[in-house]
């Protein structure tokens, strides 16, 4: 037979209502009583029925996490396991569970979010991305449902709490670094204008070129969709074109690693003939040949702070919206070098 609150109350010599207050961590219950009740709960193997309790206290003690696509696909990118580690760490500290969306299409993900909100399955939601046209964000604002975003919202940023890096600033720094090495033919690889972070990074890249007096060249911008559709053939053609770039700023490390393998097949020497800088600084970057220069965006902290802000909003719905900026820094390794004299225009 299942152990009940009454069984715990009897063993701890308190009332059932006191046990309920201990479960809710009520501040008016003494620490001594809490310890005694929790000891008996553990001894008896009692686990609170949080679903039943949520009907009373209107809390699920769960956070919904919205992935940009199916969990299976997303988790192949090292960014997501690491950001989830940060979220989970903070959620665990505050005794919150996590609930992942698993939809494959945008419509399926939206339906799952509506179900989470309408069914009160979670107390709040974290969006792991920011899109330029996101009906989920719009819906959560309309419902006045607690949520935070990893990434700068494209619209209504003043009404939304979000955690982000200064993508414009760090990409300008990265591009300046390449310019200072003598590069002027610098390509930006992996642009996706549906996502705000790549819009910001493209802006930083353009700022650096403008300040250095280097004309912006649209042919040096390669979109993520182009990489997916043309794959190896398209990149091979680009890297072996009449005026190939001498340096690449790449949207993420895995894309950069793929490009490094293509350049090896084309007998393009790294970094002597082409320099590469990318983003995320995943552990594999240190083991590449050459080791990959990458921007550490502190993925764990992005997740931790997004969860921290959300839990703050859940506990105090009147909390004002805010922006948290997580510092990013370029980790210089061996994938970039000064351009040889005579190869720069």
C-alpha positions, 0 to 999 in steps of 0.5 A: 500500500502506498505511503500517505501524508497521514503516515508521515504525519503520524511518524513525525508526530505532526499534523498532515497539514504540517507535512504539506507545508514542509513539502511546500518549504513553507517559511513559517515551519521551523528548520527542526520540524522540516528536518524531522518530517523529511527524515520520516518521508525518506525512511518511509519512502514517501514521494509527494504527488506533485500533480495533485499538489499542483491543483492546489497550489497552481504550480507544476514545479516544471519548466518547459524548454522549446527546441528549434526543432526535434530534440533528436536533431537539436541534440546533435549540435553540442550547443544544446546539450550544454545549454540544457546542462546549464538550465538543468543545474539551476532547475535542480537547485530550485527543485524544478523539473524540465519538460522538452518539446519534441515536435519536428515541424514548427506547427508541431512545436507550436501545438506542444507549447499551446498544450503546455500553457493551456494544460498548465503542465509547466510554470514557465517556458525557455525558448532556446533560440530567437527567430525573426518571426516567431509565433510562439513568442507572440503567443506567450506574450498574448497569454502573459505566460512566464518565459525567457529567451536565449537570444535577442528578441527581434520584436518587443525586446523591451517586454521580454527577459532574455539572455544573450551575448553581444553578438555584434561586438564579438563578431566585429572583434573577430573580423578585426582580428582577421583584418589585423592579420592582413586579410581583406577577402573575408567570407561569412559562412552559415548566415541564417536570416531567420535567426537573430543571432546570425543577423547580429553577427553579420552586422558586426562583420559589416561594421569591421569591414566598413571601419577598415575601408574594405568594401562589403562583397555579397559573394563572400556571404554563404547562407546556411541553406545554401550549405545544406542544398549544395553541400560539399560541391557548393563549398568546393566551388566557392573555395576554389573560385577565381578570387577565393577568400583568404579567411572565413568567419563561420557561424559554428564550430561543426560547420567550421570543422566540415569546411576544414575537411573540405579544404584538406581534400582541395589541398588548401593549407590551413592556416597558410592559405585560408584562416578560420574563426568560428563560434561556440568553442566546443571541446573538439576544437582543441583536437582539430589539426590545426586547432580551431580558433573559436569564440567561447560564448559560455553556453552553460551560463546562457542556460543557467541565467535563462533558467534563473531569470525564469524562476525569478519571474515564476516566483514574482510575476511582477518582476521587470523584464531585463537583458542579461549579457553573457561575456564572450571571448575569442580563444586564439588557437592555430587556425589563423595566420597573417596573410603572406605578402602579395596575396592581398588585394 
